[in-house]
Amino acid sequence: MIALALTAAALAQAALPPKLGEPWIGADRNQREASIGLQIDRSTEPDPELVRGLEINWDDFPYQQGRFPVPVTDADDYNVAVGIMLDVAATGVPQSCRIVTPSRTAAFDAHACPHLIRYLRFYPALNRSGTRLGGTLAIRVRYTAGRIRMETAAGGVVPMAWRPTPKPLTPITAATVGFGPGDGLPASVGGTSGSLKVEADGSVSGCMLAAPTQVDAFDIKMCERLRAVKFEPARERDGRAVPSRYRFGMARPR
Protein backbone atom coordinates (compact mmCIF):
# COMPACT_ATOMS: atom_id res chain seq x y z
CA MET A 1 0.00 0.00 0.00
CA ILE A 2 2.86 2.37 0.88
CA ALA A 3 4.64 1.52 -2.38
CA LEU A 4 1.49 2.32 -4.34
CA ALA A 5 1.18 5.67 -2.59
CA LEU A 6 4.80 6.54 -3.37
CA THR A 7 4.30 5.61 -7.03
CA ALA A 8 1.20 7.79 -7.27
CA ALA A 9 3.06 10.71 -5.69
CA ALA A 10 5.95 10.29 -8.14
CA LEU A 11 3.57 10.26 -11.10
CA ALA A 12 1.81 13.36 -9.82
CA GLN A 13 5.15 15.13 -9.47
CA ALA A 14 6.21 14.07 -12.98
CA ALA A 15 2.95 15.48 -14.40
CA LEU A 16 3.68 18.96 -13.04
CA PRO A 17 4.66 21.53 -15.66
CA PRO A 18 8.40 22.30 -15.60
CA LYS A 19 9.72 25.38 -13.82
CA LEU A 20 10.35 28.31 -16.12
CA GLY A 21 13.99 28.97 -16.95
CA GLU A 22 15.33 25.84 -15.27
CA PRO A 23 16.81 23.32 -17.77
CA TRP A 24 16.33 19.61 -17.25
CA ILE A 25 17.58 16.43 -18.88
CA GLY A 26 15.04 14.31 -20.75
CA ALA A 27 14.93 10.55 -20.98
CA ASP A 28 16.92 10.73 -24.22
CA ARG A 29 19.67 12.68 -22.38
CA ASN A 30 18.95 15.86 -24.36
CA GLN A 31 18.78 19.09 -22.39
CA ARG A 32 15.39 20.80 -22.34
CA GLU A 33 14.04 24.09 -21.10
CA ALA A 34 10.73 25.92 -20.79
CA SER A 35 10.77 29.70 -20.93
CA ILE A 36 8.92 32.88 -21.86
CA GLY A 37 10.26 35.47 -24.32
CA LEU A 38 8.98 38.97 -25.01
CA GLN A 39 9.08 40.94 -28.25
CA ILE A 40 7.96 44.56 -27.97
CA ASP A 41 6.56 46.05 -31.17
CA ARG A 42 8.08 49.52 -31.58
CA SER A 43 8.15 52.11 -34.32
CA THR A 44 11.33 52.07 -36.37
CA GLU A 45 11.63 55.88 -36.10
CA PRO A 46 12.53 57.84 -32.96
CA ASP A 47 9.61 59.83 -31.56
CA PRO A 48 10.52 63.55 -31.92
CA GLU A 49 9.01 64.36 -28.51
CA LEU A 50 10.63 61.56 -26.52
CA VAL A 51 14.12 61.14 -25.16
CA ARG A 52 13.54 57.56 -24.12
CA GLY A 53 10.69 55.10 -24.42
CA LEU A 54 9.25 52.63 -21.96
CA GLU A 55 11.99 50.11 -21.19
CA ILE A 56 11.89 46.90 -19.19
CA ASN A 57 13.59 47.28 -15.82
CA TRP A 58 16.27 44.61 -16.10
CA ASP A 59 17.18 44.97 -12.42
CA ASP A 60 13.66 43.97 -11.42
CA PHE A 61 12.88 41.41 -14.07
CA PRO A 62 11.95 38.05 -12.56
CA TYR A 63 9.26 37.02 -15.02
CA GLN A 64 10.81 33.57 -15.56
CA GLN A 65 8.96 32.58 -12.40
CA GLY A 66 6.66 29.72 -11.59
CA ARG A 67 5.84 26.88 -13.96
CA PHE A 68 5.16 26.58 -17.66
CA PRO A 69 1.39 26.80 -18.29
CA VAL A 70 1.11 23.19 -19.50
CA PRO A 71 2.84 19.88 -18.67
CA VAL A 72 5.72 18.99 -20.99
CA THR A 73 6.90 15.49 -21.91
CA ASP A 74 9.95 14.42 -23.91
CA ALA A 75 7.75 14.21 -26.98
CA ASP A 76 6.51 17.81 -26.70
CA ASP A 77 8.02 20.79 -28.49
CA TYR A 78 6.14 24.03 -27.83
CA ASN A 79 6.51 27.31 -29.69
CA VAL A 80 3.38 29.33 -28.98
CA ALA A 81 2.77 33.08 -29.18
CA VAL A 82 0.18 35.32 -27.55
CA GLY A 83 -0.24 38.94 -28.68
CA ILE A 84 -1.15 41.39 -25.90
CA MET A 85 -1.58 45.11 -25.31
CA LEU A 86 -0.10 46.20 -21.99
CA ASP A 87 -0.96 49.55 -20.39
CA VAL A 88 1.86 50.89 -18.19
CA ALA A 89 1.59 53.78 -15.74
CA ALA A 90 4.20 56.54 -15.46
CA THR A 91 5.50 54.71 -12.39
CA GLY A 92 6.53 51.79 -14.62
CA VAL A 93 3.91 49.44 -13.17
CA PRO A 94 1.54 47.64 -15.59
CA GLN A 95 -2.09 48.64 -15.00
CA SER A 96 -4.06 46.52 -17.43
CA CYS A 97 -3.57 43.94 -20.14
CA ARG A 98 -5.68 42.49 -22.92
CA ILE A 99 -5.15 39.77 -25.48
CA VAL A 100 -5.34 40.90 -29.10
CA THR A 101 -3.97 37.76 -30.78
CA PRO A 102 -4.84 34.57 -28.90
CA SER A 103 -2.72 31.46 -29.22
CA ARG A 104 -5.76 29.18 -29.53
CA THR A 105 -4.55 27.28 -26.46
CA ALA A 106 -6.54 28.35 -23.41
CA ALA A 107 -3.76 27.65 -20.89
CA PHE A 108 -1.31 30.06 -22.57
CA ASP A 109 -3.94 32.74 -23.15
CA ALA A 110 -5.03 32.58 -19.52
CA HIS A 111 -1.44 32.73 -18.27
CA ALA A 112 0.02 35.67 -20.25
CA CYS A 113 -1.67 38.78 -18.81
CA PRO A 114 -1.84 37.89 -15.09
CA HIS A 115 1.76 36.66 -15.16
CA LEU A 116 3.22 39.77 -16.81
CA ILE A 117 1.18 42.21 -14.73
CA ARG A 118 2.53 40.47 -11.64
CA TYR A 119 6.20 40.36 -12.63
CA LEU A 120 7.02 42.97 -15.30
CA ARG A 121 8.28 46.41 -14.29
CA PHE A 122 9.41 49.25 -16.55
CA TYR A 123 11.48 52.39 -16.56
CA PRO A 124 9.06 55.16 -17.60
CA ALA A 125 9.34 57.01 -20.87
CA LEU A 126 10.74 60.56 -20.71
CA ASN A 127 9.90 63.53 -22.91
CA ARG A 128 12.09 66.51 -23.74
CA SER A 129 10.55 68.68 -21.03
CA GLY A 130 11.41 66.15 -18.32
CA THR A 131 7.98 64.57 -17.79
CA ARG A 132 7.92 60.85 -17.11
CA LEU A 133 5.27 59.01 -19.07
CA GLY A 134 3.57 55.67 -19.24
CA GLY A 135 2.08 54.24 -22.38
CA THR A 136 0.64 51.24 -24.16
CA LEU A 137 2.91 48.55 -25.58
CA ALA A 138 2.09 45.84 -28.09
CA ILE A 139 3.95 42.76 -26.88
CA ARG A 140 4.31 39.31 -28.41
CA VAL A 141 4.66 36.78 -25.60
CA ARG A 142 6.32 33.60 -26.84
CA TYR A 143 6.17 30.37 -24.86
CA THR A 144 8.77 27.74 -25.77
CA ALA A 145 9.55 24.34 -24.33
CA GLY A 146 11.55 21.46 -25.70
CA ARG A 147 15.09 20.57 -26.62
CA ILE A 148 17.61 23.41 -26.52
CA ARG A 149 18.92 23.74 -30.06
CA MET A 150 22.19 25.26 -31.13
CA GLU A 151 21.60 26.80 -34.55
CA THR A 152 24.37 27.93 -36.91
CA ALA A 153 24.09 30.08 -40.00
CA ALA A 154 24.14 28.32 -43.36
CA GLY A 155 27.33 28.57 -45.41
CA GLY A 156 27.80 30.84 -48.39
CA VAL A 157 27.97 34.57 -49.00
CA VAL A 158 24.81 36.67 -49.24
CA PRO A 159 25.11 40.16 -50.74
CA MET A 160 24.21 42.91 -48.28
CA ALA A 161 21.12 44.90 -49.17
CA TRP A 162 21.74 48.52 -50.09
CA ARG A 163 20.93 50.77 -47.14
CA PRO A 164 21.68 54.50 -47.29
CA THR A 165 23.59 55.55 -44.18
CA PRO A 166 24.18 59.06 -42.81
CA LYS A 167 27.60 60.09 -41.48
CA PRO A 168 28.27 62.64 -38.71
CA LEU A 169 30.37 65.57 -39.93
CA THR A 170 32.34 65.41 -36.66
CA PRO A 171 32.91 62.20 -34.69
CA ILE A 172 30.43 61.39 -31.93
CA THR A 173 32.57 60.89 -28.83
CA ALA A 174 32.07 60.41 -25.10
CA ALA A 175 32.33 64.19 -24.72
CA THR A 176 29.56 64.66 -27.30
CA VAL A 177 27.05 62.81 -25.13
CA GLY A 178 28.34 64.37 -21.90
CA PHE A 179 30.40 61.54 -20.43
CA GLY A 180 33.53 62.53 -18.56
CA PRO A 181 34.98 63.48 -15.18
CA GLY A 182 32.36 65.06 -12.98
CA ASP A 183 29.40 63.92 -15.09
CA GLY A 184 27.63 62.99 -11.84
CA LEU A 185 26.39 59.63 -13.07
CA PRO A 186 26.18 56.50 -10.89
CA ALA A 187 29.14 54.14 -11.18
CA SER A 188 26.80 51.49 -12.60
CA VAL A 189 26.35 53.48 -15.86
CA GLY A 190 28.72 51.89 -18.35
CA GLY A 191 27.61 53.62 -21.53
CA THR A 192 24.67 54.45 -23.74
CA SER A 193 23.17 53.64 -27.11
CA GLY A 194 20.22 54.66 -29.22
CA SER A 195 19.15 55.97 -32.59
CA LEU A 196 18.79 59.35 -34.28
CA LYS A 197 16.39 60.33 -37.04
CA VAL A 198 18.46 62.23 -39.60
CA GLU A 199 16.59 64.33 -42.16
CA ALA A 200 17.57 64.81 -45.80
CA ASP A 201 19.25 68.13 -44.94
CA GLY A 202 21.52 66.42 -42.39
CA SER A 203 19.73 67.74 -39.30
CA VAL A 204 18.63 65.51 -36.43
CA SER A 205 14.90 65.60 -35.73
CA GLY A 206 14.60 62.76 -33.23
CA CYS A 207 16.68 61.04 -30.56
CA MET A 208 15.65 57.86 -28.77
CA LEU A 209 17.87 56.24 -26.15
CA ALA A 210 17.86 52.44 -26.17
CA ALA A 211 20.27 52.32 -23.21
CA PRO A 212 19.57 55.47 -21.20
CA THR A 213 21.36 56.37 -17.98
CA GLN A 214 17.96 56.63 -16.21
CA VAL A 215 19.11 59.99 -14.81
CA ASP A 216 16.39 62.20 -16.27
CA ALA A 217 18.27 65.49 -16.58
CA PHE A 218 21.31 63.80 -18.08
CA ASP A 219 19.27 61.81 -20.61
CA ILE A 220 17.46 64.95 -21.75
CA LYS A 221 20.72 66.90 -22.08
CA MET A 222 22.37 63.98 -23.90
CA CYS A 223 19.66 63.93 -26.55
CA GLU A 224 19.80 67.71 -26.94
CA ARG A 225 23.56 67.43 -27.52
CA LEU A 226 23.01 64.73 -30.13
CA ARG A 227 20.29 66.77 -31.84
CA ALA A 228 22.94 69.44 -32.43
CA VAL A 229 25.20 67.07 -34.39
CA LYS A 230 25.23 67.74 -38.14
CA PHE A 231 25.33 64.88 -40.65
CA GLU A 232 26.18 64.21 -44.23
CA PRO A 233 22.75 62.81 -45.11
CA ALA A 234 22.10 59.32 -46.35
CA ARG A 235 21.95 59.13 -50.11
CA GLU A 236 20.41 56.71 -52.53
CA ARG A 237 22.56 55.28 -55.34
CA ASP A 238 21.46 58.14 -57.60
CA GLY A 239 22.81 60.70 -55.08
CA ARG A 240 19.42 61.78 -53.78
CA ALA A 241 19.49 62.69 -50.05
CA VAL A 242 16.87 60.84 -47.99
CA PRO A 243 15.76 60.74 -44.34
CA SER A 244 17.30 57.83 -42.46
CA ARG A 245 18.22 56.47 -39.06
CA TYR A 246 21.62 56.54 -37.40
CA ARG A 247 22.39 54.12 -34.56
CA PHE A 248 25.00 55.07 -32.01
CA GLY A 249 26.70 53.49 -29.02
CA MET A 250 29.20 54.95 -26.60
CA ALA A 251 31.10 53.50 -23.65
CA ARG A 252 31.57 55.71 -20.63
CA PRO A 253 35.27 56.34 -19.95
CA ARG A 254 36.59 54.98 -16.67
N, C-alpha and C positions, 0 to 999 in steps of 0.2 A: 504493500500500500504506500509506504514511504517512497519507494523507488518510482512508483507511478506519479506521485505528487511532484517529485524532483524533475521527472521528464516533462510533465506538463508546464512546470515553471520555466524550464529551459526553452521549450517551444514558444511560450509566450514572450520570453525575452528576445528570441531570435526574430519574432514577428514584428518587433518594434521598428519603426523607421530609424535609419542611421542618424547620428548626430551630425549637424551641419559643420562642415569644415574640418572634420576629423577623419583622415584616411583609414581604411581598413583593408585587410587582405582577404580576397575571396577564396572559395574552395579550389579554384584553378591557379592560385598563388599570384594572381594579378592584383595590383593595388587598385583600390576603388575609392571614390570620394563623392559626397553629396554636398552641393553648395548652391548659393544664390549669387547671381551677378546682376549689376544694374547698368543700364545704358540710358543716360539722360539725353533727350532730344533737344539740341540747342540750335539756334540760328548760326549760320556760318559767318555772319558779319557782326562785328562789335556794335553794341548799342551806343549811339552817340551820347546818350545821357547817363550811361553807367560807367563807373570805374571798375567795378567787379560784379559778377553775377552771384547767384546763390551757389555755394559750394559745399559739398559734404564735409563735415567736420571729421577729419581723419583721426583726431585724437580721441574722439568719442564715437566710435564707429563699430559697435559690437553686433552688427546685424547677423553675423554667422552664429546665431544662438539657437538653442533648442534643436528640434529634430526636423528632418525632411518631412514634407506633408504626407508622403505615402510610404509604405514599406518598400524596400528594395531588395531583390534577390540577385544572385549572380547572373541570371538571365536577363535582367532589366537594364535598359540603357535610356535614361530620360534626358530629353532636351526640350523643355516646355517654356513658353513665354506668355506672360500676362502684361497687357498694356494698361497703365494706370495714369491718372492725373492726380498729382499730390499738391495740396495747398499748404504753403509754409508761411508762418507768421514772421514778422520782422525780428523776432527773438531767435529764429532758426529752428523753431519747434513745429513739426507738422500739425496741422489743425484738422484736415479732412482729406479723404482719399476716395476715389471712385474708379471702378474698372471701366475702361473704354474699349479694350480688346480682350475678351475672355479667352482662356486657353482651351475651353471645352472640357476641362477636367475640374470637377467641382472642388476637389481638395486643394488644388493650387489657387483657384480663384478665391476661395474662402480664406486662404492663408495670407495672400500678398498684402492687402491693405492693413489689417490689424498688426501684422508683424512689423512692417516698415514704420507705421505711426509709433509703435512702441520703441523701436530701436534707432531709427535714423535721426540725426541732428545735423543742422547746417550752420555755416557761417552766413550771415545775412548779406544780401546785395548792398551795394553802396553807390549813391549817385554823386555827381560832381559837386553838389552843394553840401555833401557830408551827411545826408539822411540815409539811415539804414532802412532797407526795404525787404519785404517778403516777396512772395510771388507764387505762381503756379508752374509746376514742372511736369512735362510729359516724360514718363519713365517706363522703360521696357524692363520688366523683372524676369530674368531668365533662371529657371530651375534646371540644374543638371545633376545627374547621378549616373555612375557607371565607371568603367575602366578609365584610368588617367592615361591619356594618349600623348605621346610626344610627336608632334607633327613637324616636318621639315619642308622647306620650299622645294618645288620641283626644279630640276636642272634647266640650263638654258639661259639665254639672254633675252630680255624683253625690252624693247625700246621705251624710254621714258616719254610720257605724254608731254606735249608742249604746254608749259604753264608760265605765262608772263609773270615776272617777279620784279618788284620795285627794289631800289637800292638807296640806302641813306647817303646823303651827300657828305656827311661827316660820320665817322664810326660811332655807334652806340656803345658807350662804355659804362663801367660802374658809376662813374661820376655823373653821367647823363641821367641815370635814374635816381641819383641821390645817395648811393651807397658810399661810405667812407668813414673815416674817424669822426666820432661825435655825431653819427647819424641818429643815435638814440634808440635804435631798434633792439629788441630782445636778442640774446645770444643764439636763440633757436632759429632765427631767420638766416637761412643759408643762401638765399638768392630769390629770383623772381622770374616769371615768364608770362607771356601773353601774346596778344595779337593787336595789330593796328590796321585800321581801314585807311588806305592811301588812295586819294582821289587822282584823277587824270592830270591834275596840275601839280602833283607832288606834295600836296598838303595832307595832313593827317586829320581826319574828321571823327575818328573813333578809336578808343583805347579800352581794351578789356583785359584784365589781369587774370590769367589762369592759375598763377601761383602768387597771390597777394601776400603782403606781410601781415595782414589783418590788423595793422595799425592805421586807423581810418585817415588821419591827417597825412600820413606818409604816402598811403596809396593814392590819395587824391593828388598830392603834389607830384608824385611819380608820373601819373598819367598826364598831368599838365605839362611836365617837362618833355614827355615823349610826343605830345601833340605839337610841340614847337620844332620838332625835328623836320627838316626838309628832305625830300626824296627825289631821286630821278625816277619818274613814274614807270610802272610796268608798261611794256609795249608789245603789241602783237607782232607777228612776223613782218607785216607790212609797214611797221614803224608807228602805227597808231597808238597813242597813249590811252590806257584804260584804267578804271578803278580796280584795285586789287587788295589783297591782304598780305601783311608782313608779320611773320611770327618772330618773336625775339625771346631770348633767354639770357640771364645774366647771373653769375655767381657773385656773392657778396665777399669782398676781400676780407681776409682774416689778418 
